[in-house]
Amino acid sequence: MSVSQSKKGDFAAVRQAIKALLHQPEYDDGSAGPVLVRLAWHSSGTYDINTDTGGSNGAGMRYEYEGGDPANAGLQHARVFLEPVKEAHPWITYSDLWTLAGAVAIEEAGGPSISWQGGRTDFVDDTKILKNKIAGRLPDATQGAGHLRKVFYRMGFNDQEIVALSGAHTLGRCHGDRSGFEGPWVNNPTRFSNQYFKLLSTLEWKPKTLPSGVKQFMYYDEDTETELMMLPTDMALLADPGFEPWVRRYGEDKDLFFRDFAKVFSKLMELGIERDAEGRITNTDNELGGYLS
Ligand code: DDH
C-alpha cells in the first residue's frame, strides 16, 4: 500500500501533520509542542552576524558535532516526533520542517500566529558545521546579562528582542537528564501566555541548589502544590536595567508581548537566510540549490 504523499511545496499538508502529533499523552505534560519550539530555536540560534555563518539553513543537528553539543541535549526527542512527518512528506527539508514545527507548536499552544517561509536547504555533510565551529554558540543558563548580550547581539538582536524571545519559557520545562536544571517555569506549560513575565516580576524567587549541585531559582506554589523554577539567565533579565523594563511591560500587556514575540520569533527562524523579492532563498548553503525554486 502506498503512503499518501503531499505535493512538493504543500506546507499546509505538513502543518496538518505537525498539528496531529502535538498531543502526546505519555510525554512530559502531554504535548510535544515545547520541545519542538526548542528544536526550532536551537537550529536557528547558532547564527553569527559577523561571519554570516550558522542559522536555520542546514539542519546541522543531524550531525554529531552540532547534535552532540551539550546545549542540544534532549532535542533528539523532538526530531523523533517529526520523523513520521518527514517520511510522509519527503520533499520537505529538515531545516524547513524543524522551523515550521516550532511555529505551528506556538500557534497551537494559543500563541500568536508566526509568519514563516520555506525554502531552506539541508547540509549534505558536516563540513560547514566543523569549519565554522557552530557548536558552543547557544547560551549558557548559568551566566548573567553580559553573556546574554554577547550571544544574542551576535545573532543580531537587541535588548527588547532578547527579553521577548525569553518569553518562550512560558512553554515546557527543564529536565535533569538533559540540561541538569529541573522543572517548569509556569503552572500551565503547554499554553502560550505572558505568565513567565508575570511570575518572574511578581514572585519571590529563592536560590536552590539541586542534589546534583546545579543552582537554579524556585518558588513553591501552594495552590497547585508545584514547584516553579527560573534559570540564572532568567533572573538576569530582572536584575539588568536594560532588560527589566521589558520584563514588566510584557508581564502587564499580553497583546504587546504576543505582537513582539511573533515578530522576533519569525526573525529568529530567518537567521542566516537571504531571500529575493519573490521570497526564494538566494544563499542555499549547499550544492543542491533552493529546493522550491
Ligand atoms: Fe530555553 N532553555 N533558553 N529558550 N527553552 C530550556 C528549555 C526551553 C535557555 C536555556 C534553556 C530560549 C532562551 C534560552 C525553550 C525556548 C527558548 C532549558 C531546559 C534550558 C537550560 C532544557 C531541558 O532540560 O530540557 C537559555 C540560557 C536561554 C537564554 O539565554 C535566553 C529562547 C530564545 C527560546 C525560544 O524558543 C525563542 C523552550 C520552549 C524550552 C522547553 C523545552 C522542553 O523540552 O520542554
Boltz pocket constraint, residues with backbone or C-beta under 6 A from the ligand:
constraints:
  - pocket:
      binder: B
      contacts: [[A, 33], [A, 34], [A, 35], [A, 37], [A, 38], [A, 41], [A, 73], [A, 74], [A, 139], [A, 140], [A, 141], [A, 142], [A, 148], [A, 162], [A, 165], [A, 166], [A, 168], [A, 169], [A, 171], [A, 172], [A, 173], [A, 174], [A, 175], [A, 176], [A, 178], [A, 179], [A, 180], [A, 181], [A, 231], [A, 233], [A, 265]]
      max_distance: 6.0
